């Protein structure tokens, strides 16, 4: 088996993945994907009585920044606009057709 065929491992990182999945649900809802709020990270830290806030928050922020970056790159490849809508040309949008029979 070649090394590139091996599935990546995340041993020891599962806790952060679980925390990120849970915190991901606290994102503000809007036109753009927004960062996980600081207050959600702080509350998660407090509830689970974790030891080092700076480390925890730093890792969650790095994961969140990468998630947003990958989401933006994916949207750019599919032709999505800044708001995630594929048609960014105003003359072709549904709003420009208002008032037409």
HELIX and SHEET records of a PDB file:
HELIX    1   1 UNK A    3  UNK A    5  5                                   3    
HELIX    2   2 UNK A   14  UNK A   24  1                                  11    
HELIX    3   3 UNK A   38  UNK A   47  1                                  10    
HELIX    4   4 UNK A   53  UNK A   77  1                                  25    
HELIX    5   5 UNK A   90  UNK A   92  5                                   3    
HELIX    6   6 UNK A   94  UNK A   97  5                                   4    
END                                                                             
